[in-house]
Amino acid sequence: MLPPGEPKFRRRPAARPAEILAAALEVFAERGFQAARLEEVAKRAGVSKGALYLYFETKADLFRAVVTDAISPNLQRVKGMATAAVPFEQALRMGVGMLARAVVTDRRITGVIKLVIAESRNHPELATIWHETVVDPGLQLVTGLIVEAQKRGEVRPGDPRLFAFGIMGPMLLSMVWRETFEPVGAEPIDVAKLADQHLDTVLKGMRP
């Protein structure tokens, strides 16, 4: 048994990267990218700043890892559902509903999205990371679903990529609304209900 007061990262070395990413997600969401300090991330994770640099050389590297850790698992779960033998509408409802609950309703993740929008002009690498890690894979996933549904006759002819934009647009708007307008008194949005109602509307328009 280790002596009392042994540093957390010495007690649980295998958990160190996960603890760093969890702490970094909180700090980025609260402070933004520019104001985030690696010293604060290390302190919240219970590691030294030197230990943090063993895993991540720069703040941008840490941000990329945070985005991958926080978002990619959700996309992979949606992809798993999409590859199962289920009809297009069912797969889409399951996927969008899960993302609405697991991602859009997580204040830390919506905080990171806000910082990407707010700080990408001065830090274009943030937009690049978000696009490569989240936007492009997600858009390709939904577009691919629509292409296959069109081949089966489940979706009417039309640009599948534009269909995908139409499906995902309200989710992005809801995130911006929650982070920008709700804090100043705007009426909150029930994101799960928004997803359900929007899909009811858009799927009717996509049917042959």
Buried (B, 14 or more C-beta within 10 A) or exposed (E): EEEEEEEEBEEEEEBBBEBBBBBBBBBBBBBBBEEBEBEBBBBBBBBBEEBBBEBBEEBBEBBBBBBBBBBBEBBEBBBEBBEEEEEBBEBBBBBBBBBBBBBBBBEBBBBBBBBBBBBBEEBEBBBEBBBEBBBEBBBBBBBBBBBBBBEEEBBEEEEBBEBBBBBBEBBBEBBEBBBBEEEEEEEEBEBBEBBBEBBEEBBEEBEE
